Amino acid sequence: MALLTVRRRGGEMFPAREIEDAYDRLGQLMNAALGEALGALPGGMGAWVPMADVSETEDSYVVEIDAPGARKDQIDVQLSERELIVIGQIEEQERQRRHRKMRRTGQFELRTTLPGDVDADRVEAHLSDGVLTITVPKAEAAKPKHIEVSA
């Protein structure tokens, strides 16, 4: 049995990252299964969740989001404490005759909680070749510290 990374909050211990990952995956699964049905409901629940990867370097968290066909003026990126929120719109192309539609269009929304403290003043977002890359630098307190071992 693999050991889980555990964080301590208020004297309680829980596997934080694993729970957050499972929550994100469950949200993607629910969106894939119910996304079209929810889009037909009144009240604007039609936003779908794009495919995304969240990775970590020594200095930052990197979020890559698939957004083919989106323009930078159609994407809004927000950071609230550790929660990253990306809302956007992919417009459907007008065509004479459609034989198959497999790519999603319309409004999308991605919400993910980053695993550590961040420096919100230095966040960068770049859209290239249909991939939105958001680099969120870690706060100084969250960066690993190298400790010299003396003899």
VEXZAVEX-172176 format. One line per field, with one value per atom (N, C-alpha, C): residue number from 1; residue in one letter; atom name; x, y, z. Coordinates in steps of 0.2 Angstrom, whole numbers. Layout:
<bavos>
k <- NUM,... $
r <- A,... $
a <- CA,... $
u <- X,... $
v <- Y,... $
w <- Z,... $
</bavos>
This chain:
<bavos>
k <- 1,1,1,2,2,2,3,3,3,4,4,4,5,5,5,6,6,6,7,7,7,8,8,8,9,9,9,10,10,10,11,11,11,12,12,12,13,13,13,14,14,14,15,15,15,16,16,16,17,17,17,18,18,18,19,19,19,20,20,20,21,21,21,22,22,22,23,23,23,24,24,24,25,25,25,26,26,26,27,27,27,28,28,28,29,29,29,30,30,30,31,31,31,32,32,32,33,33,33,34,34,34,35,35,35,36,36,36,37,37,37,38,38,38,39,39,39,40,40,40,41,41,41,42,42,42,43,43,43,44,44,44,45,45,45,46,46,46,47,47,47,48,48,48,49,49,49,50,50,50,51,51,51,52,52,52,53,53,53,54,54,54,55,55,55,56,56,56,57,57,57,58,58,58,59,59,59,60,60,60,61,61,61,62,62,62,63,63,63,64,64,64,65,65,65,66,66,66,67,67,67,68,68,68,69,69,69,70,70,70,71,71,71,72,72,72,73,73,73,74,74,74,75,75,75,76,76,76,77,77,77,78,78,78,79,79,79,80,80,80,81,81,81,82,82,82,83,83,83,84,84,84,85,85,85,86,86,86,87,87,87,88,88,88,89,89,89,90,90,90,91,91,91,92,92,92,93,93,93,94,94,94,95,95,95,96,96,96,97,97,97,98,98,98,99,99,99,100,100,100,101,101,101,102,102,102,103,103,103,104,104,104,105,105,105,106,106,106,107,107,107,108,108,108,109,109,109,110,110,110,111,111,111,112,112,112,113,113,113,114,114,114,115,115,115,116,116,116,117,117,117,118,118,118,119,119,119,120,120,120,121,121,121,122,122,122,123,123,123,124,124,124,125,125,125,126,126,126,127,127,127,128,128,128,129,129,129,130,130,130,131,131,131,132,132,132,133,133,133,134,134,134,135,135,135,136,136,136,137,137,137,138,138,138,139,139,139,140,140,140,141,141,141,142,142,142,143,143,143,144,144,144,145,145,145,146,146,146,147,147,147,148,148,148,149,149,149,150,150,150,151,151,151 $
r <- M,M,M,A,A,A,L,L,L,L,L,L,T,T,T,V,V,V,R,R,R,R,R,R,R,R,R,G,G,G,G,G,G,E,E,E,M,M,M,F,F,F,P,P,P,A,A,A,R,R,R,E,E,E,I,I,I,E,E,E,D,D,D,A,A,A,Y,Y,Y,D,D,D,R,R,R,L,L,L,G,G,G,Q,Q,Q,L,L,L,M,M,M,N,N,N,A,A,A,A,A,A,L,L,L,G,G,G,E,E,E,A,A,A,L,L,L,G,G,G,A,A,A,L,L,L,P,P,P,G,G,G,G,G,G,M,M,M,G,G,G,A,A,A,W,W,W,V,V,V,P,P,P,M,M,M,A,A,A,D,D,D,V,V,V,S,S,S,E,E,E,T,T,T,E,E,E,D,D,D,S,S,S,Y,Y,Y,V,V,V,V,V,V,E,E,E,I,I,I,D,D,D,A,A,A,P,P,P,G,G,G,A,A,A,R,R,R,K,K,K,D,D,D,Q,Q,Q,I,I,I,D,D,D,V,V,V,Q,Q,Q,L,L,L,S,S,S,E,E,E,R,R,R,E,E,E,L,L,L,I,I,I,V,V,V,I,I,I,G,G,G,Q,Q,Q,I,I,I,E,E,E,E,E,E,Q,Q,Q,E,E,E,R,R,R,Q,Q,Q,R,R,R,R,R,R,H,H,H,R,R,R,K,K,K,M,M,M,R,R,R,R,R,R,T,T,T,G,G,G,Q,Q,Q,F,F,F,E,E,E,L,L,L,R,R,R,T,T,T,T,T,T,L,L,L,P,P,P,G,G,G,D,D,D,V,V,V,D,D,D,A,A,A,D,D,D,R,R,R,V,V,V,E,E,E,A,A,A,H,H,H,L,L,L,S,S,S,D,D,D,G,G,G,V,V,V,L,L,L,T,T,T,I,I,I,T,T,T,V,V,V,P,P,P,K,K,K,A,A,A,E,E,E,A,A,A,A,A,A,K,K,K,P,P,P,K,K,K,H,H,H,I,I,I,E,E,E,V,V,V,S,S,S,A,A,A $
a <- N,CA,C,N,CA,C,N,CA,C,N,CA,C,N,CA,C,N,CA,C,N,CA,C,N,CA,C,N,CA,C,N,CA,C,N,CA,C,N,CA,C,N,CA,C,N,CA,C,N,CA,C,N,CA,C,N,CA,C,N,CA,C,N,CA,C,N,CA,C,N,CA,C,N,CA,C,N,CA,C,N,CA,C,N,CA,C,N,CA,C,N,CA,C,N,CA,C,N,CA,C,N,CA,C,N,CA,C,N,CA,C,N,CA,C,N,CA,C,N,CA,C,N,CA,C,N,CA,C,N,CA,C,N,CA,C,N,CA,C,N,CA,C,N,CA,C,N,CA,C,N,CA,C,N,CA,C,N,CA,C,N,CA,C,N,CA,C,N,CA,C,N,CA,C,N,CA,C,N,CA,C,N,CA,C,N,CA,C,N,CA,C,N,CA,C,N,CA,C,N,CA,C,N,CA,C,N,CA,C,N,CA,C,N,CA,C,N,CA,C,N,CA,C,N,CA,C,N,CA,C,N,CA,C,N,CA,C,N,CA,C,N,CA,C,N,CA,C,N,CA,C,N,CA,C,N,CA,C,N,CA,C,N,CA,C,N,CA,C,N,CA,C,N,CA,C,N,CA,C,N,CA,C,N,CA,C,N,CA,C,N,CA,C,N,CA,C,N,CA,C,N,CA,C,N,CA,C,N,CA,C,N,CA,C,N,CA,C,N,CA,C,N,CA,C,N,CA,C,N,CA,C,N,CA,C,N,CA,C,N,CA,C,N,CA,C,N,CA,C,N,CA,C,N,CA,C,N,CA,C,N,CA,C,N,CA,C,N,CA,C,N,CA,C,N,CA,C,N,CA,C,N,CA,C,N,CA,C,N,CA,C,N,CA,C,N,CA,C,N,CA,C,N,CA,C,N,CA,C,N,CA,C,N,CA,C,N,CA,C,N,CA,C,N,CA,C,N,CA,C,N,CA,C,N,CA,C,N,CA,C,N,CA,C,N,CA,C,N,CA,C,N,CA,C,N,CA,C,N,CA,C,N,CA,C,N,CA,C,N,CA,C,N,CA,C,N,CA,C,N,CA,C,N,CA,C,N,CA,C,N,CA,C,N,CA,C,N,CA,C,N,CA,C,N,CA,C,N,CA,C,N,CA,C,N,CA,C,N,CA,C,N,CA,C,N,CA,C $
u <- 4,0,4,3,7,5,10,9,6,2,-1,2,3,6,0,2,-2,-1,-6,-5,-8,-6,-9,-12,-18,-22,-26,-25,-29,-28,-23,-22,-24,-28,-31,-26,-25,-21,-26,-24,-28,-24,-25,-21,-24,-21,-24,-23,-18,-17,-21,-21,-25,-33,-35,-42,-44,-39,-40,-40,-36,-35,-42,-44,-50,-56,-56,-62,-62,-56,-55,-57,-55,-57,-64,-67,-74,-78,-76,-79,-79,-73,-72,-76,-77,-81,-89,-91,-98,-99,-94,-95,-96,-91,-92,-98,-101,-107,-113,-113,-119,-119,-113,-112,-117,-119,-124,-131,-133,-139,-140,-134,-134,-134,-132,-132,-139,-143,-150,-155,-152,-156,-156,-161,-161,-157,-154,-149,-142,-140,-133,-129,-131,-126,-123,-122,-120,-112,-109,-101,-98,-94,-90,-83,-80,-73,-68,-64,-59,-53,-50,-45,-39,-36,-30,-25,-19,-14,-12,-10,-7,-1,5,11,15,20,24,31,34,42,44,51,53,51,50,48,40,37,30,25,19,14,12,12,10,4,-1,-8,-8,-9,-10,-17,-21,-28,-29,-32,-34,-39,-38,-43,-43,-43,-43,-48,-46,-51,-52,-50,-51,-46,-49,-44,-43,-37,-36,-41,-44,-50,-56,-56,-62,-60,-55,-53,-51,-54,-53,-50,-44,-40,-41,-43,-43,-39,-37,-33,-36,-39,-42,-39,-34,-30,-26,-28,-25,-30,-36,-40,-39,-38,-37,-43,-46,-52,-51,-53,-52,-59,-61,-68,-67,-70,-69,-74,-73,-79,-75,-77,-75,-81,-81,-86,-86,-92,-93,-92,-88,-87,-93,-95,-100,-98,-102,-100,-106,-105,-111,-115,-111,-114,-109,-112,-108,-110,-105,-106,-105,-101,-99,-97,-99,-97,-94,-88,-85,-81,-79,-76,-81,-80,-85,-84,-89,-89,-94,-94,-98,-93,-97,-93,-90,-84,-81,-78,-77,-75,-71,-65,-60,-59,-60,-58,-54,-48,-43,-40,-39,-35,-28,-23,-16,-14,-9,-7,-4,-1,3,2,5,4,7,4,7,8,12,13,9,3,-2,0,5,7,11,14,18,15,9,6,6,8,8,3,0,-4,-2,-2,0,-4,-7,-11,-7,-5,-2,-4,-5,-7,-13,-18,-24,-22,-17,-15,-14,-18,-17,-13,-7,-2,-2,-3,-3,2,7,12,11,10,9,15,19,25,23,27,26,28,24,27,33,37,44,43,38,38,36,33,31,37,42,48,52,55,59,66,68,74,80,86,91,95,96,100,107,112,119,120,123,125,132,133,140,143,150,153,154 $
v <- -6,0,6,11,17,22,25,31,37,40,46,52,58,64,67,68,71,78,82,89,89,93,94,101,101,107,107,111,111,105,101,95,89,90,84,83,76,75,72,74,71,71,67,67,72,78,84,84,82,82,77,71,66,67,70,72,77,83,88,85,80,77,73,69,65,70,75,80,83,85,88,83,76,71,70,70,68,74,80,86,85,83,82,76,71,65,67,71,73,78,82,86,83,78,74,70,67,63,68,73,77,84,86,92,95,90,92,93,89,89,95,97,103,109,109,115,117,112,113,116,116,119,126,129,137,139,144,147,147,145,146,141,135,129,126,129,125,125,129,129,122,120,114,115,109,110,107,111,109,105,101,96,101,99,103,99,101,98,103,101,105,102,105,102,107,105,109,109,115,115,118,119,121,128,132,139,141,136,138,132,134,129,131,126,127,124,127,125,126,120,120,118,122,121,121,115,115,120,124,129,131,125,126,131,136,140,146,147,152,158,164,170,173,176,179,183,187,192,188,181,177,173,174,171,176,174,178,173,175,171,175,172,175,170,173,170,172,168,170,166,169,165,159,153,147,144,147,145,148,145,147,146,152,151,154,150,151,151,156,156,159,155,157,155,156,155,153,147,145,145,149,150,145,143,138,141,137,140,139,143,143,138,133,129,127,126,124,118,112,106,103,101,97,90,86,79,76,79,76,82,82,87,84,84,81,86,91,96,101,103,107,114,117,125,128,134,138,140,141,144,138,139,134,137,133,136,130,132,128,131,127,129,124,126,121,125,121,124,122,126,125,122,118,114,118,124,128,136,139,147,149,155,157,165,167,175,177,180,182,188,192,198,196,190,188,182,181,176,178,174,175,170,172,168,169,164,164,159,161,157,156,150,148,141,141,135,131,135,132,129,131,129,135,136,142,139,142,141,146,144,149,147,152,150,154,151,154,153,158,157,156,151,150,156,156,161,159,164,162,157,157,153,146,145,138,135,139,136,131,126,122,125,124,127,122,124,120,121,116,116,113,117,114,110,104,99,100,102,103,97,96,90,92 $
w <- 0,0,0,-4,-5,1,3,8,5,8,5,8,4,7,12,18,23,25,25,28,35,39,46,46,48,49,55,60,66,70,69,73,69,64,60,54,52,46,41,35,29,23,18,12,7,8,4,-3,-6,-14,-17,-14,-17,-17,-11,-11,-16,-17,-22,-29,-30,-37,-38,-34,-34,-36,-32,-33,-40,-43,-49,-55,-54,-58,-58,-52,-52,-56,-55,-58,-66,-68,-76,-78,-74,-76,-76,-71,-71,-77,-78,-84,-90,-91,-97,-98,-92,-92,-93,-90,-89,-92,-95,-98,-103,-108,-113,-110,-105,-102,-97,-94,-90,-94,-100,-105,-107,-107,-109,-103,-97,-91,-91,-89,-88,-82,-83,-77,-79,-85,-87,-84,-83,-80,-86,-92,-98,-99,-94,-95,-94,-99,-98,-96,-94,-91,-96,-98,-103,-100,-105,-102,-100,-95,-92,-88,-88,-84,-79,-73,-67,-65,-66,-64,-60,-57,-52,-54,-54,-54,-47,-47,-41,-39,-44,-42,-44,-47,-49,-50,-51,-53,-60,-65,-72,-74,-76,-78,-86,-89,-97,-98,-102,-103,-111,-113,-120,-122,-126,-128,-136,-140,-147,-150,-154,-157,-153,-146,-142,-144,-143,-144,-137,-136,-129,-126,-131,-128,-126,-127,-125,-119,-115,-110,-104,-98,-92,-87,-84,-79,-72,-67,-60,-55,-50,-45,-38,-34,-28,-23,-19,-14,-18,-17,-21,-26,-27,-32,-39,-44,-51,-54,-57,-61,-68,-73,-80,-83,-86,-89,-97,-101,-108,-113,-119,-124,-130,-133,-140,-144,-149,-154,-159,-161,-166,-173,-177,-184,-188,-193,-197,-203,-205,-210,-214,-221,-225,-223,-222,-220,-215,-209,-204,-204,-205,-205,-198,-194,-187,-183,-176,-172,-165,-164,-158,-154,-156,-152,-149,-143,-139,-140,-140,-141,-136,-135,-130,-124,-119,-113,-109,-107,-103,-96,-91,-85,-81,-79,-76,-69,-64,-57,-54,-51,-48,-42,-37,-31,-32,-31,-32,-25,-25,-19,-13,-15,-10,-11,-7,-7,-13,-16,-22,-22,-27,-28,-33,-31,-36,-40,-38,-42,-48,-48,-54,-59,-59,-63,-70,-74,-82,-85,-91,-95,-102,-106,-113,-117,-122,-127,-133,-135,-141,-143,-150,-153,-150,-147,-144,-137,-134,-127,-123,-118,-113,-107,-107,-101,-96,-90,-84,-80,-78,-74,-67,-62,-55,-51,-50,-45,-38,-35,-28,-24,-18,-13,-10,-8,-5,0,5,10,8,2,-1,-5,-6,-10,-6,-8,-4,-3,3,5,6,3,3,10,13,20,19,20,20,26,24,30,32,38,40,44,44,47,54 $
</bavos>
